[in-house]
């Protein structure tokens, strides 16, 4: 992973809303409506945070009618670990 990608991943993790989204998605898939209810932020701001997490490779969305179901990517733990300096990796 190049340094710019590492920075993108770490920046994605550094925001309280994005970290909370990851916490919510950690145990199960959730629709954007559920995330909206839990976070109490403007829809456009939620969309922005979801975009940042998607672009960092941490979440993915599946369209279901007018809703989108979000989940962690299968390799999210590896993406996060790879963003850390080698000596800090678990």
Rosetta blueprint (number, residue, H / E / L):
1 X L
2 X L
3 X H
4 X H
5 X H
6 X H
7 X H
8 X H
9 X H
10 X H
11 X H
12 X H
13 X H
14 X L
15 X L
16 X H
17 X H
18 X H
19 X H
20 X H
21 X H
22 X H
23 X H
24 X H
25 X H
26 X H
27 X H
28 X L
29 X L
30 X E
31 X E
32 X H
33 X H
34 X H
35 X H
36 X H
37 X H
38 X H
39 X H
40 X L
41 X L
42 X L
43 X H
44 X H
45 X H
46 X H
47 X H
48 X H
49 X H
50 X H
51 X H
52 X H
53 X H
54 X H
55 X H
56 X L
57 X L
58 X L
59 X E
60 X E
61 X E
62 X E
63 X E
64 X E
65 X L
66 X L
67 X E
68 X E
69 X E
70 X E
71 X E
72 X E
73 X L
74 X L
75 X L
76 X H
77 X H
78 X H
79 X H
80 X H
81 X H
82 X H
83 X H
84 X L
85 X L
86 X H
87 X H
88 X H
89 X L
90 X L
